[in-house]
Amino acid sequence: MITRFNAFVQKHQKSAPVVFFVLGFIWDSLTLGRIDRLYDRVILCVYLTSLSGCLYLFNLSDDGKWRNTFLGKYEDYFPLAIQFFLGGLSSAYVIYFSRSVSFTKTISFFVILVALLFANELFKKRISNKYLQFSTYFFVNFTFFTFFIPVLVNTMNTFIFIISGAVSLATTLLLITFIYSKSPSTRAELHEGKMISIIIGIYVMINGFYFLNLIPPVPLALEDGIVAQRLEKQDNDYILTYQKGNFFSDFNTNIVHKPGEKLYVYTSIFAPADLTKKITHEWNWKNPKTNEWQTTDNIDFEITGGRDGGFRGYTYKERLLPGEWKVDVNTNNGQVLGRINFKIIEDSLQNTTKMVTKVF
């Protein structure tokens, strides 16, 4: 059976790594869901540990290290295992990132990851290119610790993010240095100074993404964001009445509004169990004369993690000018979890029949 599988891999060696990356992606899409769940944390730890081990085995196989050993007959599978674990890690990150309503924030981060993973198609040696291997490894390693450490310490802030990046940088450089010292073929192909420069460059880039709010403040995620005309809380339920949306939005973003009545912005935010964080709804109105956004209100409330559907909360306004509005859902240090855009159309009779009521 192993021989037949080996023959299949040899026949399809060009496409097999991509297939194994996709398999890892699909597997995690079906099995993972919450970063604070023990199963998810164990799986991510296993993936990253296995990826580290496979990189070591693969790089030393070029030196004949495993020839005439038990591992020798499995050398052809090392690059496939690398792609599988890369696919598994990246798919897990996409699952967690995509829980945010503001997917435009998360897609930029994932596009870079996918570009790095499939960049091996541009190299003749494909996944054997050591610069590609270690660069991609550092990217997924960094992302792992930005998820994992806040969950462990039940705290997330800029300091924790910096610590996560430092741990990732240290472990990556340690692995590269260890492989470099053990593998003559790696020393022949890899310029250590160039590799470290690339790693530092990626480190700076990810930090830039973080401080420019181009990635969401993981592991928090905005799951729901709805603008409603009425909101009631009964026992542990939130009852929202709002104008029905379409395929692209739960609510109608062109809101027919009666002057003087309240308008609510409801959000549910996923957070790991035991993690508390202050959240801000920042209400902004676009001045048609200057074409600039003006902040009208900053309303804070604290969330506590652990609920499957996310921590629910809302803010409201009574005096709203007609025109374009946006409510940014931010952390207390200014990172954007998501954005809710809508337009106010004044109507004293509020002539709309497309109202729905839903319990959250």
Secondary structure by P-SEA (a helix, b strand, c coil): caaaaaaaaaaacccaaaaaaaaaaaaaaacccccccaaaaaaaaaaaaaaaaaaaaaaaccccccccccccccccaaaaaaaaaaaaaaaaaaaaaaccccaaaaaaaaaaaaaaaaccccccccccaaaaaaaaaaaaaaaaaaaccccccccccaaaaaaaaaaaaaaaaaaaaaaaaccaaaaacccaaaaaaaaaaaaaaaaaaaaacccccccccccccccccbbbbcccbbbbbbccccccccccccccccccbbbbbbbbbbbcccbbbbbbbbbbbbcccccbbbbccccccccccccccccccccccccccccbbbbbbccccccccccccbbbbbbccccccbbbbbcc
